[in-house]
Amino acid sequence: MKLSIVIPNYNGENNLRNNIPKLIEVVREYREDLEVIITDDASSDNSPQVIKNLVNNTRDIKIIPLFNEKNLGFASNVNRGVSRASGEIIILLNTDVIPHAGFLEPLLNHFSDEKVFAVGCVDESVEDEKIILRGRGIGEWKRGLLVHSRGEISKSDTLWVSGGSGAFRKSLWVMLGGFDTLYDPFYWEDIDLSYRARKMGFFTLFENKSIVRHEHEKGIIKNKFSKNEVKRIAFRNQFFFVWKNADISNLASHIIWLPYHILKGITSGEIMLIFGLLTALIRIPVIIQSRLKVRKFFIKKDSEVIITK
C-alpha cells in the first residue's frame, strides 16, 4: 500500500526543524512505499530554506517540497499537497504534531474495508502539567447549530477526522473534492469533509492505538492570529457548515433560532459572533451553489450520521 504523508506549513520553521526528523525516524520502516510532501504556504520566515535542507539531508525517504507563491490558507494548501500525492492513503500531519512509534499500522488496518474514508488518531498534549488525550469528535444539533465536542477515546467511531492528524483514502478524497476552500484560512474544513463523507454512506473511524503528540502551544493559529480573529473565523465557518450541509429540518431550525443567537451575541458581549455572521452572509451565493452541488450525493440524513456520545 503506497502512502503519502502531507504536511502543510506556514511560518513553522522551528516545528519543521525540530519535528520532521522525528517523524522520519518513526516512519522509516515504510520508506519503500512512502513519500513525504511538505507544502509551504508562502511563509515569511525561514521555512523554505529549512524545507530545502530537509530534502537534501534525507536520503532514504523521498521528500517532495511544494512552495506556494501566495498565501492560500489551510484547506487550499492541504489540497495542493494531496493533489501531488501518489499514495492510496494520505496521512495529514501538522508541523506541531509528532507521531508515536508504531502509529501507522493500526490506522492502515482499517482501510481493508472499502467503505472507510478516514481514520483519526489520539491527540496527546500536555496542558497545565497534565496529559490530555483527545481526538475523537462528537456533536449534536442544538438550537439550529451543529455543536461539536470531545468524545471518549475508547470508542471506534468519530464524527470527523482531524485535518491535523489523520489518514484518508485518496480515491474518496478526490471524489468528495477534498477540503472546501470556502473555510480558508482555517477551522471546520475537516468537519465538513468528514460530514459529507458520512452523509454519502462512508465511515469515519477512530483508532486509539495510533497516538500523536500535539504541541498546541507551538501551533501557527495561536501564535499568528488574535483571539478575536480566530473567534470570528470559527463562528463564520460554523454558519457556513450549517447552510451548506444541514437537512431542511435543521436548516429551518437554524433560521428560527438565528435571532436568539444574534441577541445572545450582543447581550453577552460575544461580538465576534455578529462579525462572523456578517462575513458569512456576504458569501451566501457561493454557499447556495455549494449546497446544491453536494446535497444530490447525500443518501443519509443528519440524524443518521450524527454521533452524540
N, C-alpha and C positions, 0 to 999 in steps of 0.2 A: 504494500500500500504506500503510494507516494504521498509525502507530507510537505506542506508549505507553512512555515511559521511567518506570519506577517506582523511586523512591529511598527506601528505609526509613531512618529516622533515630531515634537515641536519644542524647540529650545530645551531639550533634555540632555545636554552634553554630559552632565555628571552621571545621570542614570545610565546613559549609553556606555560610558567608560567603565562604570562600576558593575553593571548588571548583565550586559550582553556576554562577557566572558564566562560568567557563572552559568548563564543559560546554555552556552555552547558545551560546557562540561556536562550538564545534565542530559543533553540530547545527543551527545557524541555517538552513542551506540546505534543511532538511527541514521548515521551520516550517509550511508549508501542510498537511502530513499528520502533524503531530506534537503530542503533548501530554506534559507532564511532571507526574507525580504524586508528591508528597512526603508520605510517611506518617510522622507523628511518634508515637512510642510512649510518650506521657506523659512527655516529657523534664522533668527538674527544672532544667535550665539555661535559657538564653535562646533556645533553638531555636525555640519558637513565634513569637516576635517576629521573629526572623531570617527565618523562612519567610514570614511576612506581608509583610515588606519586599521579599523576592524577588518575591512575587506582584505587589506594587504597582509595582515598578521594572522589570519585564519586560513590555514592551508587545506584542512581536511573536510571542511564543510563549506558549501557554496553559499556566499552571502551576496545578495543582489541589492545594490543601492538604487533608490529612486529619489530624485530631487525635484520638488515642485517649484515652478518659477514664481508662483504667488501663493499666499496662504489660502487654503481651501476649506479648512475645518475638519473635524474628526471623521465624520461619515465619508466625505469625499476622499480624504486621504487614505482611509482604510479601503474603500472601494478600488482605488487605483492600485494598491498593493495586491488585492485579491485578483484583480483582472490580469495581473502579471504572473500570478501563481500557476504552477503546473500540477500541483498536488491534488489528489482526490479529496483530501481532508485539509481544511485550513485551520491552523491554530492561531488565534488572535491573542497577542500579549502586549500590554502596555509597557513602556520603558521602566515604570516603577514597580514592575512585577517580577519576582524571582521564583521559578518553579522549584519544588522539592524534587529530589531524585525519585525516579520511577513514576512521575505524574502522567506520562503519556499513555502507557499501556492500558490502564483502566478506562481512560477516555476512549481509546480507539476500539476497544472490545464492543462497545455499544453499536458501532456502525455496521455490524453484520446484518442488522435489521434495516432494510432499505427505507423504512418509514421514519427513521430517526434523522432529524435535521441537524440538531445541535446538542452538545453536552457541556454542562458547566462544571467548574472546579470549586473546591473550597477555597475561600479567600481568607487568609490568615493575616492578622495585623496586630500590632501592639498599641493599645490605647489606654492611657492612664495606668501604665505599667501592668496591664492585664492583656492576656492573649485572647483576641476575639476571633471567632470563626463564623463566617457568613458566606454568602454566595448563592444560596437558593432563594428564588423570588416567589412571593405570593401576592395576591391582591384581591380587591373587591370593588364592585361598582357601588359607589356611595355618594348620594346627593348629586348624581349626574356626572361624576368623575371617576376614573379608574385610580384608586388609591393603592399604591404598592408598598410592600413592607418586607422585612426579613423573615424567611421561613426556617423551620427546623432543618438542620443539615442531615438528619438521619433518614430523610425520605428521598425518593429517587426521581420525583418529577419536579419541574420548576416552571413557573410561568414564563420566564425568559432566561436566556443565557447571556452573560455579560460580554460586551464587546472588548473588555479589557483582559479577559482570561477565559477562553472557551474554545471548543472545537466545533467546526461547522462543515457540513457536506457541501463541497463546492458546486456540484451539479444543481442542488436545490437553491443554493445561494444565487446562482445565475438566474434560475427560473423565477425566483422571488424579486430579482432586481437589486439585491444587496441592500445596504443601508440607504434609507431615503435621505437624500441630501437636504431636504426641507428642514431637518433637525440640526444642521450645522449652526454653530460651531461644536456643540456637544449636548449630550443628555437625551434620553428617550429613543434614540435610534435603534438600540439593541432590543428594547422592549417592543417597539413597533415591529421589527423584523421577526422576532420570535412569535409575537401575537398573530401576525399574518400567516406564518407557517402553521401554527396551531389551528387557525380557522380554515386552513386548506387541508387539514387532516393529518399533518405531520406531527412528530413528537419532539419535545424539548425536554431533556433529561438532566439529572444532576448526579455527579459522581463524587462521593465523599472520600474516596481513596486517592483522588487527584487533588493535591494541595499546592497552592502558590502563596508565597509571602508577598503581601501588598504593602508597600511603603507609602501610605496615603499622604504623609506629610511632605513627600517629595514630588507629588503629582503636579502637573503643569496647571490644572484648573485652579487649584487652591492658591498657587503661588503667582499666577499671572492675571487673574480676574478678581475684581472686587466682589464682596459678598452680595451686594445688591445686583450686580450684573449677572452673577450666577443664578440668583433667585428669579430674576426677570426671564432669563432664558429657560429655566426649568418650568416656570408657570406657562410661558408661551408654548413650549413643546408639549406640555400636558394637554393644553387646549387642542393643539394640532392633532395629537393622538386620538382624542375623543371624536373630533369632527371627521377624521379620516376613517376610523375603524369601527366605531360603535354601531351596534344594531339600531334599527329605527326606534325601538322602545327606549334604549339607553340614551339615544340622541335626544328624544323628546324630553326625557327626564332631565337631561343636561340643560336644555333650553329653559325648562320650568325653574330649575334651581339656580340658573345663572344670576338673576337679580340678588339672590341670597348671598352668593359668593362675592359679588361686587360690593354689596353693603358691608359684608363682614370684612373685606379687604380694607374698606375705608375706615370703619369704626375701630378695627384692631391695629391700624397703622401699617398694615401689610400692603404698602402702596405698590410694591413690585408686582403683586398680582394684577393690579389695574394696568400697569405698564405692559405686563406680559400679555394680557388680553388684547390691549390696543395694537400691539405689534403682531399679534396673531391675526387679528381681524383684517389687516391690510393684505394678508395672503389668502383670503377666502377663495378667490378664483382658482388658485393653484390647488388648494385643498379639495375643492369640488372635483376638479379633474382627477386628482389622485384617488379620491374616494370612488368615483365611477370606474376607474381602472382596476382597483384591487377587489372591489366587492363582487364582481362577477365570478371570481375564482373561489370565494368563500363557500364552504359546504357545511360549516358548523356555526352555531350561534354563540354569542358571548357566554351564555350560561353553560355551554358545553365545554368551553376551553378554559374558563377561569379556575384558578386554584386558590382557595381561600385559607388553607392551613397546611 
